[in-house]
Amino acid sequence: MGIVEAVKLRLKMFKITASTEDEGILEYLTVKSLNSINNITNQNYTVETFPIPIFEIWVDKAAGEYINLKKITDELPENYDLSLLATQIKLGDTSINLGEGTASGDEQRLNTAISYLMFGRDRELIRFRRMSR
Protein backbone atom coordinates (compact mmCIF):
# COMPACT_ATOMS: atom_id res chain seq x y z
CA MET A 1 0.00 0.00 0.00
CA GLY A 2 1.32 3.40 -0.97
CA ILE A 3 1.52 6.36 1.35
CA VAL A 4 -1.42 8.28 -0.18
CA GLU A 5 -3.67 5.22 0.02
CA ALA A 6 -2.64 4.66 3.63
CA VAL A 7 -3.40 8.30 4.49
CA LYS A 8 -6.84 7.99 2.88
CA LEU A 9 -7.48 4.85 4.94
CA ARG A 10 -6.41 6.64 8.14
CA LEU A 11 -8.72 9.55 7.31
CA LYS A 12 -11.61 7.12 6.85
CA MET A 13 -11.13 6.10 10.48
CA PHE A 14 -12.31 9.64 11.32
CA LYS A 15 -15.09 9.49 8.69
CA ILE A 16 -13.22 11.95 6.50
CA THR A 17 -13.00 11.16 2.80
CA ALA A 18 -10.43 12.92 0.66
CA SER A 19 -11.89 13.89 -2.69
CA THR A 20 -10.15 13.20 -5.97
CA GLU A 21 -9.60 16.96 -6.22
CA ASP A 22 -7.47 16.71 -3.08
CA GLU A 23 -4.96 14.25 -4.60
CA GLY A 24 -2.43 17.02 -5.19
CA ILE A 25 -2.92 18.31 -1.66
CA LEU A 26 -2.36 14.82 -0.24
CA GLU A 27 0.80 14.42 -2.32
CA TYR A 28 2.11 17.75 -1.03
CA LEU A 29 1.26 16.92 2.59
CA THR A 30 2.92 13.50 2.41
CA VAL A 31 6.12 15.14 1.12
CA LYS A 32 5.85 17.78 3.85
CA SER A 33 5.44 15.07 6.49
CA LEU A 34 8.38 13.12 5.07
CA ASN A 35 10.53 16.26 5.28
CA SER A 36 9.46 16.71 8.91
CA ILE A 37 10.55 13.15 9.71
CA ASN A 38 13.81 13.69 7.84
CA ASN A 39 14.47 16.81 9.89
CA ILE A 40 13.78 15.01 13.18
CA THR A 41 15.89 11.97 12.28
CA ASN A 42 18.59 13.81 10.33
CA GLN A 43 18.08 11.32 7.51
CA ASN A 44 17.32 11.68 3.82
CA TYR A 45 14.51 9.14 3.43
CA THR A 46 12.57 8.88 0.21
CA VAL A 47 9.42 6.94 -0.59
CA GLU A 48 11.64 4.04 -1.72
CA THR A 49 14.00 4.06 1.28
CA PHE A 50 11.52 4.84 4.07
CA PRO A 51 11.77 2.32 6.94
CA ILE A 52 8.69 0.15 7.45
CA PRO A 53 8.69 0.36 11.29
CA ILE A 54 7.80 4.06 11.23
CA PHE A 55 5.50 4.07 8.21
CA GLU A 56 2.43 4.59 10.43
CA ILE A 57 4.03 7.69 11.96
CA TRP A 58 4.40 9.13 8.45
CA VAL A 59 0.77 8.26 7.71
CA ASP A 60 -0.44 9.88 10.94
CA LYS A 61 1.57 13.05 10.30
CA ALA A 62 0.15 13.42 6.78
CA ALA A 63 -3.40 12.69 7.98
CA GLY A 64 -3.02 15.25 10.77
CA GLU A 65 -1.78 17.82 8.28
CA TYR A 66 -4.79 17.14 6.05
CA ILE A 67 -7.32 17.40 8.90
CA ASN A 68 -5.66 20.58 10.12
CA LEU A 69 -5.79 22.10 6.63
CA LYS A 70 -9.47 21.23 6.31
CA LYS A 71 -10.16 22.69 9.75
CA ILE A 72 -8.34 25.94 8.94
CA THR A 73 -10.12 26.32 5.59
CA ASP A 74 -13.47 25.40 7.20
CA GLU A 75 -13.90 22.44 4.82
CA LEU A 76 -14.06 19.72 7.45
CA PRO A 77 -17.10 17.49 6.92
CA GLU A 78 -19.89 17.92 9.44
CA ASN A 79 -19.95 14.23 10.33
CA TYR A 80 -16.29 13.65 11.22
CA ASP A 81 -15.94 11.19 14.08
CA LEU A 82 -13.73 11.68 17.11
CA SER A 83 -15.11 8.67 18.97
CA LEU A 84 -11.69 7.04 18.60
CA LEU A 85 -10.35 9.64 21.04
CA ALA A 86 -10.59 9.60 24.79
CA THR A 87 -12.92 12.15 26.34
CA GLN A 88 -11.59 11.72 29.86
CA ILE A 89 -8.22 10.80 31.32
CA LYS A 90 -8.00 9.57 34.89
CA LEU A 91 -4.83 8.94 36.90
CA GLY A 92 -5.44 7.98 40.50
CA ASP A 93 -7.78 10.55 41.98
CA THR A 94 -7.06 13.16 39.29
CA SER A 95 -9.38 13.37 36.30
CA ILE A 96 -9.16 15.53 33.19
CA ASN A 97 -12.32 15.94 31.11
CA LEU A 98 -11.79 16.91 27.50
CA GLY A 99 -15.23 18.46 27.23
CA GLU A 100 -17.98 16.02 26.39
CA GLY A 101 -20.76 17.38 24.24
CA THR A 102 -19.80 21.03 24.17
CA ALA A 103 -18.77 23.00 21.12
CA SER A 104 -15.57 24.09 22.81
CA GLY A 105 -15.03 20.48 23.95
CA ASP A 106 -15.42 19.22 20.39
CA GLU A 107 -12.97 21.87 19.21
CA GLN A 108 -10.56 20.87 21.96
CA ARG A 109 -10.88 17.19 21.05
CA LEU A 110 -10.27 18.01 17.38
CA ASN A 111 -7.18 20.02 18.27
CA THR A 112 -5.97 17.18 20.50
CA ALA A 113 -6.46 14.69 17.65
CA ILE A 114 -4.59 16.90 15.19
CA SER A 115 -1.75 17.44 17.64
CA TYR A 116 -1.46 13.72 18.35
CA LEU A 117 -1.47 12.79 14.68
CA MET A 118 1.13 15.40 13.77
CA PHE A 119 3.46 15.23 16.80
CA GLY A 120 2.30 12.53 19.22
CA ARG A 121 4.70 9.82 18.14
CA ASP A 122 7.80 11.91 17.42
CA ARG A 123 9.65 10.28 20.33
CA GLU A 124 9.54 6.98 18.45
CA LEU A 125 11.67 8.55 15.75
CA ILE A 126 14.65 8.85 18.12
CA ARG A 127 15.66 5.30 17.30
CA PHE A 128 16.10 6.33 13.67
CA ARG A 129 18.06 9.49 14.47
CA ARG A 130 21.46 9.84 12.86
CA MET A 131 24.09 12.11 14.34
CA SER A 132 25.02 15.02 12.11
CA ARG A 133 28.38 14.97 10.40
Secondary structure in CASP SS format (residue, H / E / C, confidence):
PFRMAT SS
TARGET T0000
AUTHOR 0000-0000-0000
METHOD secondary structure of the structure
MODEL  1
M C 1.00
G C 1.00
I H 1.00
V H 1.00
E H 1.00
A H 1.00
V H 1.00
K H 1.00
L H 1.00
R H 1.00
L H 1.00
K H 1.00
M C 1.00
F C 1.00
K C 1.00
I C 1.00
T C 1.00
A C 1.00
S C 1.00
T H 1.00
E H 1.00
D H 1.00
E H 1.00
G H 1.00
I H 1.00
L H 1.00
E H 1.00
Y H 1.00
L H 1.00
T H 1.00
V H 1.00
K H 1.00
S H 1.00
L H 1.00
N H 1.00
S H 1.00
I H 1.00
N H 1.00
N H 1.00
I H 1.00
T H 1.00
N C 1.00
Q C 1.00
N C 1.00
Y C 1.00
T C 1.00
V C 1.00
E C 1.00
T C 1.00
F C 1.00
P C 1.00
I H 1.00
P H 1.00
I H 1.00
F H 1.00
E H 1.00
I H 1.00
W H 1.00
V H 1.00
D H 1.00
K H 1.00
A H 1.00
A H 1.00
G H 1.00
E H 1.00
Y H 1.00
I H 1.00
N H 1.00
L H 1.00
K H 1.00
K H 1.00
I H 1.00
T C 1.00
D C 1.00
E C 1.00
L C 1.00
P C 1.00
E C 1.00
N C 1.00
Y C 1.00
D C 1.00
L C 1.00
S C 1.00
L C 1.00
L C 1.00
A C 1.00
T C 1.00
Q E 1.00
I E 1.00
K E 1.00
L E 1.00
G C 1.00
D C 1.00
T E 1.00
S E 1.00
I E 1.00
N E 1.00
L C 1.00
G C 1.00
E C 1.00
G C 1.00
T C 1.00
A H 1.00
S H 1.00
G H 1.00
D H 1.00
E H 1.00
Q H 1.00
R H 1.00
L H 1.00
N H 1.00
T H 1.00
A H 1.00
I H 1.00
S H 1.00
Y H 1.00
L H 1.00
M H 1.00
F H 1.00
G C 1.00
R C 1.00
D H 1.00
R H 1.00
E H 1.00
L H 1.00
I H 1.00
R H 1.00
F H 1.00
R C 1.00
R C 1.00
M C 1.00
S C 1.00
R C 1.00
END
